[in-house]
């Protein structure tokens, strides 16, 4: 099987989806139920806790995160009811979604393992930087920023699952890497169109590498993730390192000079480390 262009590959993806031979990543039931319950607006903390405790592993992680330096209060949280009451439904909704994201990065073969691990680590880095940079854009939510960072390369997962048995890519890491970089944004859009996310988050996966993007509104999550992504790959051989940061409007949107090293900004590196530790 030969693909002459990314367009040909995307057409193949659509064919596989239509034939039910490829399934796009979906959120686990518990995350969907939590998001739906919070969106209703009249769900009690007890009802929300009852949904979460159906997943023992997730409940344990949520309690652990609730006691992390980013969220902990004066008293230790030792049950889900306390976590929901203290953090509130909106934060719980975003945290649950962020925590279950890692479940999607469970490889079934050695080939996928390395790629999945690299994509997850990149997501954690961008997520942590995005959360820390919210200090520059207080109209954005830190937890939503964290989630935005985690989903920015979600489109790479179905590509890897699909090409696992295509020798053209399986036996050529360079071709596979090029395909991942060129095709993950439109496939990310396919995935996000099926998820019940706010519009401002849905566009992150397909727009974060649009470095010519410009708009007249306040900084949004795309701006935040775009800056975080560029900061995260600085000094690597990633193709996007060739981008001239001074031409990327997202920097000015969030009030960060394009030549600023974020780790040198007081307090930012500590915030990044705290978020990273929470997600690993």
C-alpha positions as a LaTeX table, in Angstrom:
\begin{tabular}{lrrr}
\hline
Residue & $x$ (\AA) & $y$ (\AA) & $z$ (\AA) \\
\hline
Unk1 & 0.00 & 0.00 & 0.00 \\
Unk2 & 1.47 & 3.29 & $-1.12$ \\
Unk3 & 0.37 & 6.81 & $-0.16$ \\
Unk4 & 1.46 & 9.64 & $-2.43$ \\
Unk5 & 0.38 & 12.37 & $-0.04$ \\
Unk6 & $-1.02$ & 13.10 & 3.40 \\
Unk7 & $-4.35$ & 13.69 & 1.67 \\
Unk8 & $-4.28$ & 10.10 & 0.40 \\
Unk9 & $-3.55$ & 8.85 & 3.90 \\
Unk10 & $-6.38$ & 10.89 & 5.41 \\
Unk11 & $-8.75$ & 9.46 & 2.80 \\
Unk12 & $-7.58$ & 5.99 & 3.84 \\
Unk13 & $-8.27$ & 6.86 & 7.50 \\
Unk14 & $-11.81$ & 7.88 & 6.59 \\
Unk15 & $-12.32$ & 4.63 & 4.68 \\
Unk16 & $-11.13$ & 2.62 & 7.66 \\
Unk17 & $-13.43$ & 4.55 & 9.99 \\
Unk18 & $-16.42$ & 4.07 & 7.67 \\
Unk19 & $-15.71$ & 0.33 & 7.54 \\
Unk20 & $-15.33$ & 0.15 & 11.34 \\
Unk21 & $-11.80$ & $-1.16$ & 10.98 \\
Unk22 & $-10.44$ & 1.82 & 12.90 \\
Unk23 & $-11.90$ & 3.28 & 16.06 \\
Unk24 & $-10.99$ & 6.78 & 17.21 \\
Unk25 & $-9.91$ & 7.18 & 20.84 \\
Unk26 & $-12.83$ & 7.70 & 23.21 \\
Unk27 & $-13.00$ & 8.84 & 26.81 \\
Unk28 & $-13.68$ & 6.12 & 29.40 \\
Unk29 & $-17.28$ & 5.93 & 30.63 \\
Unk30 & $-16.49$ & 7.39 & 34.03 \\
Unk31 & $-15.02$ & 10.54 & 32.47 \\
Unk32 & $-18.01$ & 10.94 & 30.17 \\
Unk33 & $-20.46$ & 10.49 & 33.05 \\
Unk34 & $-18.60$ & 13.01 & 35.22 \\
Unk35 & $-18.54$ & 15.58 & 32.41 \\
Unk36 & $-22.26$ & 15.07 & 31.74 \\
Unk37 & $-23.13$ & 15.31 & 35.43 \\
Unk38 & $-21.20$ & 18.54 & 35.94 \\
Unk39 & $-22.65$ & 20.05 & 32.77 \\
Unk40 & $-26.18$ & 19.48 & 34.10 \\
Unk41 & $-25.42$ & 21.93 & 36.88 \\
Unk42 & $-27.67$ & 20.36 & 39.50 \\
Unk43 & $-25.62$ & 17.28 & 40.41 \\
Unk44 & $-24.75$ & 17.08 & 44.11 \\
Unk45 & $-21.22$ & 16.40 & 45.31 \\
Unk46 & $-22.41$ & 13.06 & 46.67 \\
Unk47 & $-23.83$ & 12.04 & 43.29 \\
Unk48 & $-20.61$ & 13.06 & 41.60 \\
Unk49 & $-18.57$ & 11.11 & 44.14 \\
Unk50 & $-20.74$ & 8.04 & 43.55 \\
Unk51 & $-19.87$ & 8.13 & 39.85 \\
Unk52 & $-16.15$ & 8.44 & 40.47 \\
Unk53 & $-15.86$ & 5.68 & 43.08 \\
Unk54 & $-17.00$ & 3.11 & 40.53 \\
Unk55 & $-13.41$ & 3.29 & 39.25 \\
Unk56 & $-11.15$ & 2.31 & 42.14 \\
Unk57 & $-7.86$ & 3.11 & 40.39 \\
Unk58 & $-9.09$ & 6.51 & 39.27 \\
Unk59 & $-10.44$ & 7.27 & 42.75 \\
Unk60 & $-7.06$ & 6.54 & 44.27 \\
Unk61 & $-5.31$ & 8.78 & 41.73 \\
Unk62 & $-7.79$ & 11.60 & 42.32 \\
Unk63 & $-7.23$ & 11.51 & 46.07 \\
Unk64 & $-3.47$ & 11.49 & 45.48 \\
Unk65 & $-3.71$ & 14.49 & 43.15 \\
Unk66 & $-6.08$ & 16.31 & 45.52 \\
Unk67 & $-3.36$ & 16.13 & 48.17 \\
Unk68 & $-0.62$ & 17.28 & 45.80 \\
Unk69 & 0.96 & 20.72 & 46.30 \\
Unk70 & $-1.17$ & 22.16 & 43.49 \\
Unk71 & $-4.48$ & 21.47 & 45.24 \\
Unk72 & $-4.03$ & 20.48 & 48.86 \\
Unk73 & $-5.53$ & 22.52 & 51.67 \\
Unk74 & $-5.03$ & 22.57 & 55.43 \\
Unk75 & $-6.65$ & 19.17 & 55.98 \\
Unk76 & $-5.71$ & 16.00 & 54.14 \\
Unk77 & $-8.29$ & 14.62 & 51.70 \\
Unk78 & $-8.89$ & 10.93 & 52.37 \\
Unk79 & $-12.04$ & 10.18 & 50.36 \\
Unk80 & $-13.69$ & 11.16 & 47.08 \\
Unk81 & $-16.52$ & 13.04 & 48.76 \\
Unk82 & $-13.99$ & 15.37 & 50.41 \\
Unk83 & $-12.16$ & 15.85 & 47.11 \\
Unk84 & $-15.34$ & 16.79 & 45.24 \\
Unk85 & $-16.50$ & 19.13 & 47.99 \\
Unk86 & $-13.18$ & 20.95 & 48.25 \\
Unk87 & $-12.28$ & 21.19 & 44.57 \\
Unk88 & $-15.73$ & 21.69 & 43.09 \\
Unk89 & $-17.40$ & 20.09 & 40.10 \\
Unk90 & $-15.65$ & 22.08 & 37.36 \\
Unk91 & $-12.15$ & 21.29 & 38.62 \\
Unk92 & $-13.08$ & 17.66 & 39.26 \\
Unk93 & $-14.46$ & 17.32 & 35.72 \\
Unk94 & $-11.24$ & 18.57 & 34.15 \\
Unk95 & $-8.99$ & 16.63 & 36.52 \\
Unk96 & $-10.83$ & 13.37 & 35.86 \\
Unk97 & $-10.50$ & 13.84 & 32.11 \\
Unk98 & $-6.80$ & 14.67 & 32.44 \\
Unk99 & $-6.13$ & 11.65 & 34.65 \\
Unk100 & $-7.90$ & 9.17 & 32.36 \\
Unk101 & $-6.04$ & 10.47 & 29.31 \\
Unk102 & $-3.07$ & 8.32 & 30.22 \\
Unk103 & $-5.23$ & 5.20 & 29.80 \\
Unk104 & $-5.37$ & 5.93 & 26.07 \\
Unk105 & $-1.60$ & 5.62 & 25.84 \\
Unk106 & $-1.53$ & 1.90 & 26.62 \\
Unk107 & 0.45 & 0.25 & 23.81 \\
Unk108 & $-0.36$ & $-3.23$ & 22.57 \\
Unk109 & 2.96 & $-3.87$ & 20.82 \\
Unk110 & 6.65 & $-2.95$ & 21.31 \\
Unk111 & 6.49 & $-0.70$ & 18.22 \\
Unk112 & 3.75 & 1.39 & 19.76 \\
Unk113 & 5.30 & 1.50 & 23.23 \\
Unk114 & 8.13 & 3.88 & 22.40 \\
Unk115 & 5.95 & 6.19 & 20.33 \\
Unk116 & 3.14 & 6.24 & 22.88 \\
Unk117 & 5.58 & 6.99 & 25.69 \\
Unk118 & 7.19 & 9.84 & 23.74 \\
Unk119 & 3.80 & 11.38 & 22.84 \\
Unk120 & 2.58 & 11.14 & 26.43 \\
Unk121 & 5.76 & 12.72 & 27.80 \\
Unk122 & 5.48 & 15.53 & 25.24 \\
Unk123 & 1.85 & 16.02 & 26.28 \\
Unk124 & 2.84 & 16.21 & 29.95 \\
Unk125 & 5.55 & 18.77 & 29.19 \\
Unk126 & 3.25 & 21.01 & 27.13 \\
Unk127 & 0.46 & 20.52 & 29.66 \\
Unk128 & 2.67 & 21.54 & 32.57 \\
Unk129 & 3.99 & 24.62 & 30.80 \\
Unk130 & 0.47 & 25.62 & 29.75 \\
Unk131 & $-0.79$ & 25.37 & 33.30 \\
Unk132 & 2.10 & 27.43 & 34.62 \\
Unk133 & 1.69 & 30.14 & 31.97 \\
Unk134 & $-1.92$ & 30.77 & 32.97 \\
Unk135 & $-0.44$ & 33.25 & 35.42 \\
Unk136 & $-0.04$ & 35.56 & 32.39 \\
Unk137 & $-3.63$ & 35.05 & 31.23 \\
Unk138 & $-5.83$ & 34.87 & 34.35 \\
Unk139 & $-9.02$ & 34.83 & 32.28 \\
Unk140 & $-8.11$ & 31.25 & 31.31 \\
Unk141 & $-8.52$ & 28.28 & 33.65 \\
Unk142 & $-5.37$ & 26.50 & 34.82 \\
Unk143 & $-6.94$ & 23.05 & 34.81 \\
Unk144 & $-8.43$ & 23.50 & 31.34 \\
Unk145 & $-5.00$ & 24.69 & 30.17 \\
Unk146 & $-3.49$ & 21.51 & 31.55 \\
Unk147 & $-6.05$ & 19.40 & 29.68 \\
Unk148 & $-5.48$ & 21.38 & 26.49 \\
Unk149 & $-1.80$ & 20.48 & 26.65 \\
Unk150 & $-2.55$ & 16.79 & 27.11 \\
Unk151 & $-4.80$ & 16.59 & 24.04 \\
Unk152 & $-2.69$ & 18.62 & 21.62 \\
Unk153 & $-1.23$ & 15.54 & 19.88 \\
Unk154 & $-4.12$ & 13.11 & 20.39 \\
Unk155 & $-4.34$ & 12.72 & 16.61 \\
Unk156 & $-1.13$ & 10.70 & 16.59 \\
Unk157 & $-2.69$ & 7.72 & 18.38 \\
Unk158 & $-4.95$ & 6.40 & 15.59 \\
Unk159 & $-2.18$ & 6.99 & 13.05 \\
Unk160 & 0.12 & 4.68 & 14.99 \\
Unk161 & $-2.56$ & 2.06 & 15.42 \\
Unk162 & $-3.35$ & 2.15 & 11.71 \\
Unk163 & 0.19 & 2.05 & 10.30 \\
Unk164 & 1.36 & $-0.66$ & 12.67 \\
Unk165 & 0.74 & $-3.23$ & 9.94 \\
Unk166 & 1.73 & $-1.11$ & 6.94 \\
Unk167 & 5.36 & $-1.93$ & 6.03 \\
Unk168 & 5.71 & 1.41 & 4.20 \\
Unk169 & 5.73 & 3.08 & 7.61 \\
Unk170 & 6.39 & 0.29 & 10.07 \\
Unk171 & 9.80 & $-0.39$ & 8.53 \\
Unk172 & 10.70 & 3.26 & 7.99 \\
Unk173 & 10.85 & 5.36 & 11.16 \\
Unk174 & 11.68 & 8.51 & 9.18 \\
Unk175 & 8.58 & 8.15 & 6.99 \\
Unk176 & 6.44 & 7.36 & 10.00 \\
Unk177 & 7.70 & 10.40 & 11.87 \\
Unk178 & 6.97 & 12.65 & 8.89 \\
Unk179 & 3.46 & 11.19 & 8.61 \\
Unk180 & 2.82 & 11.71 & 12.32 \\
Unk181 & 3.82 & 15.36 & 12.11 \\
Unk182 & 1.86 & 16.13 & 8.95 \\
Unk183 & $-1.32$ & 14.14 & 9.57 \\
Unk184 & $-2.00$ & 14.31 & 13.30 \\
Unk185 & $-3.67$ & 17.74 & 13.29 \\
Unk186 & $-6.57$ & 16.87 & 10.92 \\
Unk187 & $-7.04$ & 13.53 & 12.64 \\
Unk188 & $-6.96$ & 15.33 & 15.97 \\
Unk189 & $-9.87$ & 17.40 & 14.68 \\
Unk190 & $-11.78$ & 14.22 & 13.83 \\
Unk191 & $-11.33$ & 13.00 & 17.39 \\
Unk192 & $-12.21$ & 16.27 & 19.06 \\
Unk193 & $-15.35$ & 16.60 & 16.95 \\
Unk194 & $-16.61$ & 13.41 & 18.62 \\
Unk195 & $-15.77$ & 14.51 & 22.18 \\
Unk196 & $-18.08$ & 16.66 & 24.24 \\
Unk197 & $-15.52$ & 19.37 & 24.92 \\
Unk198 & $-15.98$ & 23.15 & 24.94 \\
Unk199 & $-15.27$ & 24.66 & 21.52 \\
Unk200 & $-12.24$ & 26.54 & 22.84 \\
Unk201 & $-10.59$ & 23.21 & 23.69 \\
Unk202 & $-11.76$ & 21.27 & 20.64 \\
Unk203 & $-9.69$ & 23.40 & 18.27 \\
Unk204 & $-6.40$ & 22.97 & 20.15 \\
Unk205 & $-5.52$ & 19.63 & 18.53 \\
Unk206 & $-5.95$ & 20.94 & 14.99 \\
Unk207 & $-4.76$ & 24.55 & 15.34 \\
Unk208 & $-1.82$ & 24.57 & 17.74 \\
Unk209 & 0.71 & 24.28 & 14.88 \\
Unk210 & $-0.94$ & 27.01 & 12.83 \\
Unk211 & 1.79 & 29.55 & 13.52 \\
Unk212 & 0.25 & 32.12 & 11.16 \\
Unk213 & $-2.93$ & 32.13 & 13.20 \\
Unk214 & $-4.19$ & 35.55 & 14.23 \\
Unk215 & $-7.36$ & 36.77 & 15.96 \\
Unk216 & $-8.69$ & 39.86 & 17.68 \\
Unk217 & $-9.93$ & 38.23 & 20.88 \\
Unk218 & $-8.12$ & 37.71 & 24.17 \\
Unk219 & $-5.55$ & 34.94 & 24.38 \\
Unk220 & $-7.16$ & 31.51 & 24.19 \\
Unk221 & $-6.07$ & 27.93 & 24.88 \\
Unk222 & $-4.68$ & 27.58 & 21.36 \\
Unk223 & $-2.37$ & 30.54 & 21.98 \\
Unk224 & $-1.33$ & 29.07 & 25.30 \\
Unk225 & $-0.59$ & 25.59 & 23.95 \\
Unk226 & 1.17 & 27.03 & 20.90 \\
Unk227 & 3.62 & 28.97 & 23.07 \\
Unk228 & 4.04 & 26.01 & 25.42 \\
Unk229 & 4.70 & 23.66 & 22.52 \\
Unk230 & 7.36 & 25.92 & 21.01 \\
Unk231 & 9.00 & 26.33 & 24.41 \\
Unk232 & 8.93 & 22.56 & 24.97 \\
Unk233 & 10.78 & 21.73 & 21.73 \\
Unk234 & 13.36 & 24.52 & 21.95 \\
Unk235 & 16.85 & 23.17 & 21.28 \\
Unk236 & 15.62 & 19.92 & 19.67 \\
Unk237 & 15.62 & 18.83 & 16.03 \\
Unk238 & 11.83 & 19.16 & 15.71 \\
Unk239 & 10.87 & 20.78 & 12.36 \\
Unk240 & 8.91 & 23.51 & 14.18 \\
Unk241 & 12.16 & 24.73 & 15.74 \\
Unk242 & 12.71 & 26.56 & 12.46 \\
Unk243 & 9.74 & 28.83 & 13.23 \\
Unk244 & 10.68 & 32.44 & 13.98 \\
Unk245 & 9.01 & 33.05 & 17.34 \\
Unk246 & 8.86 & 36.79 & 16.74 \\
Unk247 & 6.33 & 36.13 & 13.97 \\
Unk248 & 4.04 & 34.04 & 16.22 \\
Unk249 & 1.31 & 36.30 & 17.59 \\
Unk250 & 0.51 & 33.92 & 20.47 \\
Unk251 & 3.49 & 35.22 & 22.42 \\
Unk252 & 2.21 & 38.78 & 22.46 \\
Unk253 & $-1.33$ & 37.51 & 23.08 \\
Unk254 & $-0.31$ & 35.99 & 26.39 \\
Unk255 & 2.09 & 38.83 & 27.19 \\
Unk256 & 5.31 & 36.82 & 26.92 \\
Unk257 & 8.27 & 38.19 & 24.95 \\
Unk258 & 9.17 & 35.81 & 22.13 \\
Unk259 & 12.79 & 35.70 & 23.29 \\
Unk260 & 11.89 & 34.94 & 26.93 \\
Unk261 & 13.14 & 31.71 & 28.47 \\
Unk262 & 10.22 & 30.58 & 30.60 \\
Unk263 & 12.35 & 28.63 & 33.04 \\
Unk264 & 14.05 & 31.87 & 34.01 \\
Unk265 & 10.75 & 33.51 & 34.98 \\
Unk266 & 10.39 & 33.55 & 38.76 \\
Unk267 & 8.14 & 30.79 & 40.03 \\
Unk268 & 7.37 & 29.28 & 36.61 \\
Unk269 & 9.84 & 26.39 & 36.72 \\
Unk270 & 8.52 & 25.34 & 40.14 \\
Unk271 & 4.93 & 25.36 & 38.83 \\
Unk272 & 5.93 & 23.31 & 35.80 \\
Unk273 & 7.68 & 20.73 & 37.98 \\
Unk274 & 4.69 & 20.43 & 40.31 \\
Unk275 & 2.33 & 19.78 & 37.39 \\
Unk276 & 4.71 & 17.28 & 35.80 \\
Unk277 & 5.03 & 15.35 & 39.04 \\
Unk278 & 1.26 & 15.22 & 39.36 \\
Unk279 & 0.76 & 13.74 & 35.89 \\
Unk280 & 3.41 & 11.03 & 35.97 \\
\hline
\end{tabular}
